[in-house]
Amino acid sequence: MIGIGDTALDCARSAFRLGAERVSVVFRRGFSDLRANDSEFMASFFEGCNFIPYSVPKGVLLDEETGKLKGVQFFKNLP
């Protein structure tokens, strides 16, 4: 997921419930700029979400054969 608001964290938790083995929440600021309420953040933390702060989307990686999304590239946005 991209973003650290309530909606992004709700989507991340839903991904776990739908069978995702690993969920990463990527956001461009630090934890001090958290937009989500504390209960939503703590619930996603205890469900096992991986949090990656100070990262900005750079581009997408596509499978050359199928044209389907294979990944997303990020760059660090350190303060």
C-alpha positions in Angstrom: 0.0 0.0 0.0 1.1 3.5 -0.6 0.2 6.0 2.2 -0.1 6.0 5.9 -3.7 7.1 6.4 -6.7 5.2 7.7 -7.7 4.0 4.2 -4.3 2.7 3.3 -4.0 0.8 6.6 -7.5 -0.6 6.3 -6.6 -1.9 2.8 -3.4 -3.4 4.1 -5.3 -5.2 6.9 -7.9 -6.4 4.4 -5.1 -7.8 2.1 -4.0 -10.0 5.0 -7.5 -11.2 5.6 -7.8 -12.1 1.9 -4.7 -14.3 2.0 -1.6 -12.0 1.4 1.5 -13.5 2.9 3.2 -10.2 3.2 2.0 -6.6 3.1 4.2 -3.5 3.0 2.9 0.0 3.7 5.2 2.6 2.0 4.9 6.3 2.8 7.0 9.4 2.0 7.3 10.8 5.5 8.2 9.5 8.9 6.2 8.0 11.7 5.9 11.4 13.3 3.7 12.4 10.4 1.3 9.5 10.8 -2.1 10.4 9.3 -4.0 7.3 10.6 -5.5 7.2 14.0 -3.6 5.2 16.6 -5.9 2.3 16.8 -5.8 1.7 13.0 -2.0 1.9 13.1 -1.6 -0.4 16.0 -3.9 -3.0 14.6 -2.0 -3.1 11.3 1.3 -3.2 13.2 0.1 -6.2 15.3 -1.3 -8.0 12.2 2.2 -7.9 10.7 2.3 -5.1 8.2 5.8 -4.0 7.1 6.3 -0.3 7.3 8.7 1.5 5.0 9.0 5.3 5.7 10.7 8.0 3.6 10.0 6.3 0.2 8.5 7.8 -2.9 7.3 5.9 -5.9 9.7 6.2 -8.8 8.2 3.9 -11.4 6.6 0.6 -12.2 8.1 -2.7 -13.4 6.2 -4.6 -16.0 6.6 -8.2 -17.1 7.9 -8.0 -20.6 6.0 -11.1 -21.8 2.6 -10.4 -20.3 2.7 -6.6 -19.7 1.4 -7.2 -16.2 2.6 -5.3 -13.2 5.6 -7.0 -11.6 6.7 -4.4 -9.0 7.1 -0.8 -8.1 10.4 1.1 -7.8 10.9 3.6 -4.9 13.6 6.0 -4.0 14.5 7.2 -0.5 13.3 10.6 0.5 15.3 11.1 3.7 14.7 14.2 5.8 
